[in-house]
Amino acid sequence: MATIAIVVNGAARDVPAGMTVPELLTELGLGVGWVVVEHNGTALLRKEVETTALAAGDVLELVRAVAGG
């Protein structure tokens, strides 16, 4: 299976070609609703997260959403 190189929170990572952001989040043990995803410098809306495919060279920043009170 072919892989592509991406960067997640500053760390290089190889993932299968054709992987989507939701698949990556699942692999990392995160839910789509649990994190804010920045993709190549742009924060994604939840509906965009659900449909975004990864490409070689993509840079993602994942920030866990924390409820406060």
C-alpha positions in Angstrom: 0.0 0.0 0.0 1.3 3.4 -0.9 1.9 6.0 1.8 2.2 9.8 1.9 4.1 12.0 4.3 2.2 14.5 6.4 3.0 16.5 9.5 0.7 16.3 12.6 1.3 18.7 15.5 4.9 19.2 14.3 5.7 15.4 13.9 6.3 13.8 10.6 3.9 10.9 9.9 3.4 8.5 7.1 -0.2 7.6 6.4 -1.9 5.5 3.7 -2.6 7.3 0.4 -6.3 8.3 0.2 -6.7 8.6 4.0 -9.2 11.2 5.2 -9.0 13.5 8.2 -11.7 11.5 10.1 -9.8 8.2 9.5 -6.6 9.9 10.9 -8.5 11.1 13.9 -9.9 7.6 14.5 -6.4 6.1 14.2 -5.2 8.6 16.8 -8.1 7.8 19.2 -9.8 11.1 18.7 -13.4 11.9 17.7 -14.3 14.5 15.0 -16.2 16.4 17.7 -13.3 16.4 20.1 -10.7 18.4 18.2 -10.3 21.6 16.3 -8.4 20.7 13.0 -6.2 23.2 11.3 -5.3 22.0 7.8 -2.4 23.8 6.0 -3.0 26.9 8.2 -6.8 27.0 7.9 -9.2 26.0 10.7 -11.7 23.6 9.2 -15.4 23.6 10.0 -16.8 20.3 11.2 -18.4 19.6 7.9 -15.1 20.2 6.2 -13.3 17.9 8.5 -15.7 15.1 7.6 -14.9 15.4 3.9 -11.2 16.4 3.8 -8.8 13.9 2.2 -5.1 14.1 3.1 -2.5 14.8 0.5 1.3 14.5 0.6 2.9 17.5 2.4 -0.3 18.4 4.4 0.3 20.0 7.8 -2.3 19.5 10.5 -2.6 20.9 13.9 -5.0 19.1 16.2 -6.2 20.8 19.3 -8.5 19.0 21.8 -11.6 20.9 22.6 -11.9 21.3 26.4 -15.1 22.4 28.1 -14.6 24.8 31.0 -16.7 26.2 33.7 
